[in-house]
Amino acid sequence: MKNILVIDDNKTMRTIISSVLKDKYNVTTKVDGQEAYYWLTKGRNMPDLIICDIEMPNMTGYEFLEIIRNSGFFGDIPVIMLSGVDGTTERIRCYNLKAQDFLTKPFNPKELIAIIEKNLEPTIRLRNYELNENDKYRYFKLGALQFLPEPFNVKEAEEKIKEKLASLENSKQS
């Protein structure tokens, strides 16, 4: 099962999210960004996805998101931000901090599940696209990279093979 970290200072919200997800995911809950960051850094705690409220005491969701994005170690974990305010300003700020998604409370549990599933199965499909070696390694390590072969014409491929074989036979005869 995939591991999800839920960060919200509202106990009712943590309970609701946990009960919605408990059958499909291992869920860990924390009351604010500070507690969540401590949990992430104290040991071998690496969630597959984080759901984080914006307005919390001690460390806000914005502060938490900025810290993990700049950490180098937790920067690739998908983050879904939650807010009681449905405003463009909040959404833009979250997206600028590299949140994958934004969900306004109250939300439909089916929408939350759909967003989680979308973010847990990232696949980058590349055709004739060049990545530097660091990017290739990072995406491969995440299991999110699949190289698709270039499309090719079977008849052309057969002709090239025949030509190569004929060239090899001619070189052997010389």
N, CA and C atoms as a LAMMPS dump frame, in Angstrom:
ITEM: TIMESTEP
0
ITEM: NUMBER OF ATOMS
522
ITEM: BOX BOUNDS ff ff ff
-5.0000000000000000e+02 5.0000000000000000e+02
-5.0000000000000000e+02 5.0000000000000000e+02
-5.0000000000000000e+02 5.0000000000000000e+02
ITEM: ATOMS id mol type element x y z
1 1 1 N 0.835 -1.187 0
2 1 2 C 0 0 0
3 1 3 C 0.875 1.244 0
4 2 1 N 0.425 2.253 -0.701
5 2 2 C 1.119 3.543 -0.726
6 2 3 C 0.904 4.275 0.596
7 3 1 N 1.879 5.116 0.952
8 3 2 C 1.831 5.866 2.209
9 3 3 C 1.479 7.323 1.951
10 4 1 N 0.492 7.82 2.701
11 4 2 C 0.057 9.204 2.563
12 4 3 C 0.185 9.904 3.906
13 5 1 N 0.783 11.08 3.882
14 5 2 C 0.9 11.927 5.065
15 5 3 C -0.161 13.018 4.968
16 6 1 N -1.016 13.115 5.998
17 6 2 C -2.064 14.138 6.049
18 6 3 C -1.689 15.13 7.144
19 7 1 N -1.638 16.416 6.779
20 7 2 C -1.273 17.469 7.731
21 7 3 C -2.423 18.458 7.816
22 8 1 N -3.054 18.513 8.977
23 8 2 C -4.159 19.452 9.188
24 8 3 C -4.322 19.666 10.683
25 9 1 N -4.51 20.913 11.096
26 9 2 C -4.662 21.192 12.524
27 9 3 C -6.062 20.854 13.029
28 10 1 N -6.993 20.613 12.116
29 10 2 C -8.362 20.279 12.488
30 10 3 C -8.487 18.759 12.636
31 11 1 N -8.727 18.304 13.862
32 11 2 C -8.804 16.862 14.127
33 11 3 C -9.915 16.196 13.324
34 12 1 N -11.05 16.87 13.186
35 12 2 C -12.172 16.312 12.412
36 12 3 C -11.762 16.088 10.967
37 13 1 N -11.052 17.057 10.386
38 13 2 C -10.61 16.925 8.99
39 13 3 C -9.619 15.773 8.849
40 14 1 N -8.692 15.649 9.791
41 14 2 C -7.734 14.524 9.74
42 14 3 C -8.475 13.193 9.814
43 15 1 N -9.48 13.12 10.688
44 15 2 C -10.252 11.888 10.848
45 15 3 C -11.037 11.565 9.583
46 16 1 N -11.654 12.567 8.977
47 16 2 C -12.43 12.351 7.746
48 16 3 C -11.524 11.842 6.633
49 17 1 N -10.42 12.523 6.431
50 17 2 C -9.499 12.117 5.356
51 17 3 C -8.962 10.708 5.612
52 18 1 N -8.586 10.424 6.839
53 18 2 C -8.082 9.082 7.179
54 18 3 C -9.12 8.015 6.91
55 19 1 N -10.365 8.276 7.291
56 19 2 C -11.405 7.258 7.097
57 19 3 C -11.718 7.055 5.618
58 20 1 N -11.613 8.102 4.817
59 20 2 C -11.845 7.978 3.374
60 20 3 C -10.739 7.159 2.716
61 21 1 N -9.516 7.301 3.208
62 21 2 C -8.359 6.685 2.548
63 21 3 C -7.897 5.364 3.144
64 22 1 N -8.35 5.027 4.343
65 22 2 C -7.76 3.914 5.095
66 22 3 C -7.812 2.555 4.399
67 23 1 N -8.805 2.326 3.536
68 23 2 C -8.902 1.026 2.872
69 23 3 C -7.905 0.86 1.727
70 24 1 N -7.432 1.971 1.157
71 24 2 C -6.538 1.897 0.005
72 24 3 C -5.106 2.333 0.303
73 25 1 N -4.899 3.064 1.416
74 25 2 C -3.592 3.648 1.688
75 25 3 C -3.244 3.554 3.17
76 26 1 N -1.943 3.561 3.461
77 26 2 C -1.468 3.72 4.836
78 26 3 C -1.44 5.216 5.096
79 27 1 N -2.172 5.67 6.103
80 27 2 C -2.292 7.101 6.361
81 27 3 C -1.64 7.456 7.7
82 28 1 N -0.783 8.476 7.662
83 28 2 C -0.181 9.043 8.867
84 28 3 C -0.684 10.476 8.956
85 29 1 N -1.079 10.912 10.16
86 29 2 C -1.575 12.275 10.315
87 29 3 C -0.687 13.078 11.261
88 30 1 N -0.563 14.357 10.965
89 30 2 C 0.185 15.295 11.799
90 30 3 C -0.623 16.589 11.905
91 31 1 N -0.426 17.317 13.029
92 31 2 C -1.271 18.478 13.32
93 31 3 C -0.796 19.781 12.684
94 32 1 N 0.458 19.869 12.257
95 32 2 C 0.926 21.088 11.598
96 32 3 C 2.203 20.781 10.818
97 33 1 N 2.669 21.773 10.077
98 33 2 C 3.859 21.59 9.254
99 33 3 C 5.106 21.284 10.044
100 34 1 N 5.223 21.872 11.218
101 34 2 C 6.394 21.642 12.055
102 34 3 C 6.466 20.185 12.502
103 35 1 N 5.356 19.649 12.987
104 35 2 C 5.33 18.25 13.418
105 35 3 C 5.572 17.319 12.233
106 36 1 N 4.994 17.666 11.077
107 36 2 C 5.167 16.836 9.881
108 36 3 C 6.621 16.844 9.413
109 37 1 N 7.241 18.017 9.412
110 37 2 C 8.626 18.092 8.969
111 37 3 C 9.543 17.326 9.919
112 38 1 N 9.293 17.425 11.205
113 38 2 C 10.065 16.657 12.176
114 38 3 C 9.901 15.153 11.905
115 39 1 N 8.679 14.714 11.66
116 39 2 C 8.401 13.304 11.382
117 39 3 C 9.15 12.85 10.127
118 40 1 N 9.153 13.687 9.09
119 40 2 C 9.848 13.341 7.847
120 40 3 C 11.346 13.197 8.062
121 41 1 N 11.913 14.1 8.857
122 41 2 C 13.373 14.142 8.987
123 41 3 C 13.938 13.282 10.097
124 42 1 N 13.085 12.788 10.997
125 42 2 C 13.628 12.05 12.144
126 42 3 C 14.011 10.613 11.817
127 43 1 N 13.518 10.086 10.733
128 43 2 C 13.823 8.682 10.446
129 43 3 C 13.534 8.332 9.011
130 44 1 N 13.202 7.122 8.825
131 44 2 C 12.961 6.608 7.479
132 44 3 C 11.495 6.785 7.089
133 45 1 N 11.023 7.993 7.141
134 45 2 C 9.628 8.289 6.82
135 45 3 C 9.562 9.002 5.483
136 46 1 N 9.098 8.278 4.464
137 46 2 C 9.026 8.84 3.123
138 46 3 C 7.652 8.518 2.533
139 47 1 N 6.705 9.45 2.692
140 47 2 C 5.378 9.188 2.126
141 47 3 C 5.418 9.256 0.602
142 48 1 N 4.441 8.62 -0.018
143 48 2 C 4.319 8.667 -1.468
144 48 3 C 3.602 9.934 -1.908
145 49 1 N 2.83 10.519 -0.98
146 49 2 C 2.063 11.721 -1.281
147 49 3 C 1.76 12.438 0.032
148 50 1 N 1.642 13.767 -0.038
149 50 2 C 1.318 14.562 1.143
150 50 3 C 0.064 15.381 0.858
151 51 1 N -0.866 15.384 1.816
152 51 2 C -2.044 16.253 1.766
153 51 3 C -1.85 17.252 2.9
154 52 1 N -1.841 18.544 2.571
155 52 2 C -1.452 19.554 3.555
156 52 3 C -2.418 20.736 3.554
157 53 1 N -2.934 21.064 4.732
158 53 2 C -3.755 22.26 4.911
159 53 3 C -2.85 23.486 4.822
160 54 1 N -3.434 24.627 4.463
161 54 2 C -2.638 25.857 4.371
162 54 3 C -2.531 26.56 5.708
163 55 1 N -3.672 26.822 6.333
164 55 2 C -3.682 27.601 7.581
165 55 3 C -3.531 26.681 8.787
166 56 1 N -2.341 26.707 9.391
167 56 2 C -2.051 25.897 10.576
168 56 3 C -1.136 26.682 11.5
169 57 1 N -1.151 26.37 12.79
170 57 2 C -0.229 27.033 13.719
171 57 3 C 1.195 26.489 13.556
172 58 1 N 2.138 27.164 14.15
173 58 2 C 3.558 26.79 14.184
174 58 3 C 4.247 26.87 12.826
175 59 1 N 3.751 26.168 11.836
176 59 2 C 4.306 26.234 10.488
177 59 3 C 3.148 26.071 9.509
178 60 1 N 2.895 27.073 8.692
179 60 2 C 1.778 27.011 7.749
180 60 3 C 2.072 26.009 6.635
181 61 1 N 1.055 25.694 5.885
182 61 2 C 1.229 24.817 4.736
183 61 3 C 2.163 25.411 3.699
184 62 1 N 2.076 26.722 3.503
185 62 2 C 2.992 27.388 2.571
186 62 3 C 4.445 27.213 3.02
187 63 1 N 4.696 27.448 4.295
188 63 2 C 6.06 27.323 4.824
189 63 3 C 6.552 25.884 4.705
190 64 1 N 5.692 24.925 5.05
191 64 2 C 6.041 23.512 4.949
192 64 3 C 6.388 23.152 3.504
193 65 1 N 5.535 23.574 2.575
194 65 2 C 5.746 23.256 1.164
195 65 3 C 7.055 23.854 0.662
196 66 1 N 7.334 25.078 1.018
197 66 2 C 8.567 25.716 0.588
198 66 3 C 9.796 24.985 1.142
199 67 1 N 9.726 24.58 2.39
200 67 2 C 10.856 23.875 3.009
201 67 3 C 11.105 22.526 2.338
202 68 1 N 10.069 21.737 2.108
203 68 2 C 10.317 20.419 1.509
204 68 3 C 10.716 20.526 0.046
205 69 1 N 10.204 21.516 -0.666
206 69 2 C 10.604 21.688 -2.072
207 69 3 C 12.077 22.081 -2.183
208 70 1 N 12.581 22.776 -1.193
209 70 2 C 13.981 23.194 -1.208
210 70 3 C 14.906 22.219 -0.487
211 71 1 N 14.358 21.151 0.053
212 71 2 C 15.161 20.227 0.852
213 71 3 C 16.092 19.359 0.028
214 72 1 N 15.741 19.101 -1.216
215 72 2 C 16.541 18.199 -2.033
216 72 3 C 16.182 16.742 -1.808
217 73 1 N 15.714 16.403 -0.638
218 73 2 C 15.391 15.004 -0.332
219 73 3 C 13.893 14.723 -0.479
220 74 1 N 13.055 15.672 -0.117
221 74 2 C 11.602 15.476 -0.172
222 74 3 C 10.965 16.25 -1.322
223 75 1 N 11.782 16.868 -2.142
224 75 2 C 11.291 17.752 -3.188
225 75 3 C 10.419 17.125 -4.242
226 76 1 N 10.526 15.82 -4.443
227 76 2 C 9.751 15.159 -5.496
228 76 3 C 8.447 14.537 -5.008
229 77 1 N 8.138 14.648 -3.733
230 77 2 C 6.898 14.061 -3.213
231 77 3 C 5.721 14.916 -3.67
232 78 1 N 4.723 14.315 -4.308
233 78 2 C 3.544 15.094 -4.716
234 78 3 C 2.812 15.645 -3.494
235 79 1 N 2.371 16.903 -3.588
236 79 2 C 1.667 17.557 -2.486
237 79 3 C 0.347 18.118 -2.985
238 80 1 N -0.711 17.779 -2.264
239 80 2 C -2.044 18.331 -2.521
240 80 3 C -2.333 19.3 -1.38
241 81 1 N -2.584 20.553 -1.714
242 81 2 C -2.855 21.57 -0.699
243 81 3 C -4.361 21.698 -0.482
244 82 1 N -4.75 21.857 0.793
245 82 2 C -6.154 22.035 1.165
246 82 3 C -6.338 23.439 1.729
247 83 1 N -7.494 24.037 1.433
248 83 2 C -7.773 25.354 1.986
249 83 3 C -9.271 25.55 2.145
250 84 1 N -9.623 26.27 3.198
251 84 2 C -11.009 26.663 3.398
252 84 3 C -11.376 27.864 2.556
253 85 1 N -10.383 28.474 1.922
254 85 2 C -10.596 29.648 1.08
255 85 3 C -10.418 29.246 -0.379
256 86 1 N -11.456 29.5 -1.179
257 86 2 C -11.375 29.161 -2.607
258 86 3 C -11.029 30.415 -3.38
259 87 1 N -9.765 30.777 -3.329
260 87 2 C -9.338 31.99 -4.007
261 87 3 C -8.22 31.733 -4.978
262 88 1 N -8.208 32.517 -6.03
263 88 2 C -7.167 32.39 -7.042
264 88 3 C -5.791 32.671 -6.462
265 89 1 N -5.709 33.641 -5.56
266 89 2 C -4.424 33.996 -4.96
267 89 3 C -3.803 32.809 -4.236
268 90 1 N -4.617 32.074 -3.458
269 90 2 C -4.118 30.907 -2.73
270 90 3 C -3.652 29.818 -3.697
271 91 1 N -4.453 29.569 -4.72
272 91 2 C -4.095 28.539 -5.709
273 91 3 C -2.769 28.878 -6.389
274 92 1 N -2.66 30.116 -6.854
275 92 2 C -1.438 30.528 -7.559
276 92 3 C -0.226 30.414 -6.647
277 93 1 N -0.369 30.822 -5.409
278 93 2 C 0.762 30.72 -4.476
279 93 3 C 1.176 29.262 -4.292
280 94 1 N 0.202 28.36 -4.154
281 94 2 C 0.51 26.926 -4.017
282 94 3 C 1.196 26.39 -5.263
283 95 1 N 0.681 26.725 -6.441
284 95 2 C 1.289 26.24 -7.676
285 95 3 C 2.7 26.817 -7.855
286 96 1 N 2.9 28.071 -7.467
287 96 2 C 4.242 28.659 -7.553
288 96 3 C 5.226 27.976 -6.609
289 97 1 N 4.721 27.423 -5.516
290 97 2 C 5.562 26.672 -4.579
291 97 3 C 5.682 25.196 -4.982
292 98 1 N 5.182 24.866 -6.141
293 98 2 C 5.276 23.521 -6.748
294 98 3 C 4.336 22.479 -6.133
295 99 1 N 3.157 22.906 -5.656
296 99 2 C 2.134 21.938 -5.245
297 99 3 C 1.542 21.34 -6.524
298 100 1 N 1.222 20.046 -6.469
299 100 2 C 0.645 19.407 -7.646
300 100 3 C -0.828 19.768 -7.81
301 101 1 N -1.538 19.889 -6.697
302 101 2 C -2.973 20.165 -6.771
303 101 3 C -3.422 21.004 -5.595
304 102 1 N -4.631 21.522 -5.716
305 102 2 C -5.234 22.381 -4.7
306 102 3 C -6.688 21.958 -4.586
307 103 1 N -7.156 21.756 -3.373
308 103 2 C -8.535 21.324 -3.141
309 103 3 C -9.147 22.203 -2.064
310 104 1 N -10.351 22.693 -2.321
311 104 2 C -11.034 23.564 -1.37
312 104 3 C -11.905 22.742 -0.441
313 105 1 N -11.843 23.075 0.861
314 105 2 C -12.687 22.419 1.858
315 105 3 C -14.007 23.179 1.939
316 106 1 N -15.132 22.521 2.109
317 106 2 C -15.296 21.063 2.096
318 106 3 C -15.17 20.522 0.667
319 107 1 N -14.772 19.269 0.559
320 107 2 C -14.554 18.664 -0.752
321 107 3 C -15.3 17.34 -0.831
322 108 1 N -15.48 16.876 -2.052
323 108 2 C -16.095 15.581 -2.305
324 108 3 C -15.001 14.515 -2.148
325 109 1 N -15.209 13.513 -1.301
326 109 2 C -14.179 12.476 -1.119
327 109 3 C -13.773 11.791 -2.428
328 110 1 N -14.699 11.662 -3.36
329 110 2 C -14.359 11.036 -4.651
330 110 3 C -13.383 11.906 -5.433
331 111 1 N -13.524 13.214 -5.306
332 111 2 C -12.579 14.11 -5.969
333 111 3 C -11.188 13.979 -5.345
334 112 1 N -11.13 13.904 -4.033
335 112 2 C -9.848 13.722 -3.355
336 112 3 C -9.174 12.441 -3.822
337 113 1 N -9.923 11.353 -3.867
338 113 2 C -9.364 10.07 -4.31
339 113 3 C -8.872 10.163 -5.751
340 114 1 N -9.636 10.815 -6.625
341 114 2 C -9.226 10.962 -8.028
342 114 3 C -7.928 11.755 -8.139
343 115 1 N -7.803 12.819 -7.352
344 115 2 C -6.587 13.635 -7.377
345 115 3 C -5.405 12.829 -6.841
346 116 1 N -5.627 12.073 -5.787
347 116 2 C -4.554 11.234 -5.228
348 116 3 C -4.099 10.213 -6.259
349 117 1 N -5.031 9.516 -6.869
350 117 2 C -4.674 8.486 -7.848
351 117 3 C -3.922 9.082 -9.034
352 118 1 N -4.345 10.253 -9.478
353 118 2 C -3.655 10.919 -10.587
354 118 3 C -2.206 11.229 -10.209
355 119 1 N -1.986 11.654 -8.985
356 119 2 C -0.648 12.05 -8.561
357 119 3 C 0.24 10.892 -8.13
358 120 1 N -0.342 9.753 -7.823
359 120 2 C 0.473 8.598 -7.428
360 120 3 C 0.949 7.771 -8.615
361 121 1 N 0.451 8.044 -9.782
362 121 2 C 0.846 7.281 -10.959
363 121 3 C 1.428 8.185 -12.033
364 122 1 N 2.478 8.947 -11.698
365 122 2 C 3.032 9.834 -12.722
366 122 3 C 3.83 9.052 -13.746
367 123 1 N 3.592 9.331 -15.007
368 123 2 C 4.371 8.703 -16.058
369 123 3 C 4.732 9.752 -17.082
370 124 1 N 5.977 9.845 -17.374
371 124 2 C 6.448 10.763 -18.395
372 124 3 C 6.79 9.906 -19.604
373 125 1 N 6.102 10.133 -20.674
374 125 2 C 6.355 9.367 -21.891
375 125 3 C 7.098 10.262 -22.87
376 126 1 N 8.231 9.794 -23.306
377 126 2 C 9.083 10.611 -24.148
378 126 3 C 9.285 9.949 -25.502
379 127 1 N 9.206 10.756 -26.541
380 127 2 C 9.509 10.278 -27.881
381 127 3 C 10.424 11.326 -28.513
382 128 1 N 11.652 10.953 -28.821
383 128 2 C 12.619 11.872 -29.405
384 128 3 C 12.833 13.101 -28.526
385 129 1 N 12.913 12.926 -27.224
386 129 2 C 13.106 14.045 -26.312
387 129 3 C 14.363 13.796 -25.512
388 130 1 N 15.222 14.762 -25.48
389 130 2 C 16.495 14.613 -24.787
390 130 3 C 16.42 15.132 -23.357
391 131 1 N 16.854 14.321 -22.399
392 131 2 C 16.971 14.723 -20.995
393 131 3 C 18.444 14.643 -20.623
394 132 1 N 18.857 15.485 -19.694
395 132 2 C 20.233 15.337 -19.226
396 132 3 C 20.286 14.107 -18.309
397 133 1 N 21.474 13.641 -18.013
398 133 2 C 21.636 12.398 -17.251
399 133 3 C 21.027 12.473 -15.856
400 134 1 N 21.133 13.645 -15.184
401 134 2 C 20.543 13.789 -13.848
402 134 3 C 19.029 13.638 -13.89
403 135 1 N 18.386 14.256 -14.891
404 135 2 C 16.935 14.136 -15.015
405 135 3 C 16.529 12.69 -15.315
406 136 1 N 17.277 12.038 -16.208
407 136 2 C 16.965 10.646 -16.533
408 136 3 C 17.019 9.778 -15.282
409 137 1 N 18.095 9.964 -14.503
410 137 2 C 18.256 9.162 -13.294
411 137 3 C 17.127 9.446 -12.305
412 138 1 N 16.814 10.74 -12.1
413 138 2 C 15.78 11.109 -11.137
414 138 3 C 14.421 10.527 -11.535
415 139 1 N 14.033 10.683 -12.794
416 139 2 C 12.736 10.161 -13.23
417 139 3 C 12.705 8.639 -13.238
418 140 1 N 13.826 8.028 -13.637
419 140 2 C 13.888 6.573 -13.618
420 140 3 C 13.755 6.051 -12.197
421 141 1 N 14.471 6.69 -11.25
422 141 2 C 14.431 6.298 -9.839
423 141 3 C 13.008 6.392 -9.292
424 142 1 N 12.267 7.395 -9.733
425 142 2 C 10.884 7.556 -9.286
426 142 3 C 9.934 6.571 -9.964
427 143 1 N 10.426 5.859 -10.969
428 143 2 C 9.562 4.937 -11.698
429 143 3 C 8.608 5.672 -12.619
430 144 1 N 8.962 6.906 -12.977
431 144 2 C 8.047 7.721 -13.754
432 144 3 C 8.515 7.947 -15.18
433 145 1 N 9.499 7.193 -15.614
434 145 2 C 10.039 7.425 -16.946
435 145 3 C 9.889 6.173 -17.791
436 146 1 N 9.287 6.363 -18.93
437 146 2 C 9.175 5.287 -19.906
438 146 3 C 9.582 5.867 -21.25
439 147 1 N 10.547 5.271 -21.897
440 147 2 C 10.92 5.724 -23.218
441 147 3 C 10.122 4.931 -24.241
442 148 1 N 9.448 5.639 -25.108
443 148 2 C 8.706 4.986 -26.181
444 148 3 C 9.605 4.954 -27.409
445 149 1 N 9.618 3.822 -28.112
446 149 2 C 10.463 3.754 -29.299
447 149 3 C 9.929 4.694 -30.386
448 150 1 N 10.87 5.147 -31.241
449 150 2 C 10.438 5.969 -32.357
450 150 3 C 9.562 5.12 -33.264
451 151 1 N 8.533 5.715 -33.848
452 151 2 C 7.728 4.937 -34.786
453 151 3 C 8.591 4.572 -35.998
454 152 1 N 8.395 3.396 -36.534
455 152 2 C 9.179 3.015 -37.692
456 152 3 C 8.319 2.172 -38.624
457 153 1 N 8.737 2.183 -39.866
458 153 2 C 8.06 1.432 -40.907
459 153 3 C 8.717 0.054 -40.982
460 154 1 N 7.916 -0.979 -40.84
461 154 2 C 8.447 -2.35 -40.824
462 154 3 C 9.13 -2.682 -42.142
463 155 1 N 8.537 -2.282 -43.248
464 155 2 C 9.131 -2.6 -44.558
465 155 3 C 10.497 -1.923 -44.71
466 156 1 N 10.603 -0.671 -44.255
467 156 2 C 11.891 0.026 -44.315
468 156 3 C 12.92 -0.682 -43.437
469 157 1 N 12.513 -1.129 -42.266
470 157 2 C 13.426 -1.84 -41.367
471 157 3 C 13.903 -3.139 -42.003
472 158 1 N 12.987 -3.873 -42.642
473 158 2 C 13.376 -5.123 -43.305
474 158 3 C 14.372 -4.859 -44.434
475 159 1 N 14.145 -3.778 -45.192
476 159 2 C 15.056 -3.433 -46.285
477 159 3 C 16.451 -3.105 -45.741
478 160 1 N 16.509 -2.353 -44.645
479 160 2 C 17.804 -2.003 -44.049
480 160 3 C 18.527 -3.248 -43.554
481 161 1 N 17.79 -4.187 -42.997
482 161 2 C 18.394 -5.441 -42.524
483 161 3 C 18.942 -6.231 -43.707
484 162 1 N 18.157 -6.325 -44.777
485 162 2 C 18.608 -7.046 -45.977
486 162 3 C 19.859 -6.397 -46.569
487 163 1 N 19.868 -5.059 -46.604
488 163 2 C 21.031 -4.341 -47.12
489 163 3 C 22.257 -4.617 -46.259
490 164 1 N 22.082 -4.606 -44.962
491 164 2 C 23.203 -4.857 -44.046
492 164 3 C 23.731 -6.282 -44.224
493 165 1 N 22.808 -7.24 -44.332
494 165 2 C 23.226 -8.632 -44.549
495 165 3 C 23.98 -8.78 -45.863
496 166 1 N 23.468 -8.125 -46.904
497 166 2 C 24.145 -8.201 -48.209
498 166 3 C 25.535 -7.569 -48.119
499 167 1 N 25.634 -6.469 -47.394
500 167 2 C 26.928 -5.797 -47.223
501 167 3 C 27.903 -6.717 -46.465
502 168 1 N 27.41 -7.406 -45.449
503 168 2 C 28.269 -8.331 -44.687
504 168 3 C 28.715 -9.49 -45.567
505 169 1 N 27.815 -10.025 -46.383
506 169 2 C 28.181 -11.134 -47.269
507 169 3 C 29.217 -10.701 -48.296
508 170 1 N 29.041 -9.485 -48.816
509 170 2 C 30 -8.975 -49.805
510 170 3 C 31.382 -8.774 -49.177
511 171 1 N 31.411 -8.312 -47.9
512 171 2 C 32.693 -8.083 -47.249
513 171 3 C 33.396 -9.401 -46.947
514 172 1 N 32.61 -10.472 -46.69
515 172 2 C 33.197 -11.781 -46.419
516 172 3 C 33.791 -12.372 -47.703
517 173 1 N 33.164 -12.116 -48.839
518 173 2 C 33.626 -12.659 -50.104
519 173 3 C 34.897 -11.94 -50.601
520 174 1 N 35.126 -10.722 -50.122
521 174 2 C 36.294 -9.977 -50.61
522 174 3 C 37.553 -10.409 -49.955
